[in-house]
Each structure stands twice: as C-alpha cells, then as structure tokens.
C-alpha cells in the first residue's frame, strides 16, 4: 500500500447522484459545499470529511453515511 492509498474507505457519491438524477453542481448548490470539495470526495481523493459536510450531503441525497461511504476489502497477505 502506498502513502496515497493508506486507507480503504471508498465514496459512492457517483452512484448516489446517478440514482437521483442529480449533478455534482446541483448537489453543491443544495448542500452549500463547493464543487471542488465534492469532486475530491467523489473521486476518492479525500483524506477526511467533516461531519457537517457529511450531514449536508446526506440530507440532500436523503441517505445515510453508510450509503455514501464503504470500505474495500483488506488486501490478502
């Protein structure tokens, strides 16, 4: 595992947006979060997420943190 890949948390924002027929721009406007910050989250480049951001995204998407975030299986070995 590299320093850039030292966690296994994945974001399912792209899937949730597609299911709701919503764009990243629309989510940003409705949640009060910049498109840039949401893009980092959506592309699994985030190193952390504030609870306020998580709450805002979940409120707009009518989902739970467990719907939005998951974890990849641990590598074998």
Buried (B, 14 or more C-beta within 10 A) or exposed (E): EEEEEEEEEEBBBEEBBEEBEBEBEBBBEBBEBEBEBBBBBBEBEBEEBEEEBBEBBBEBBEBEEEBBBEEEEEEEE
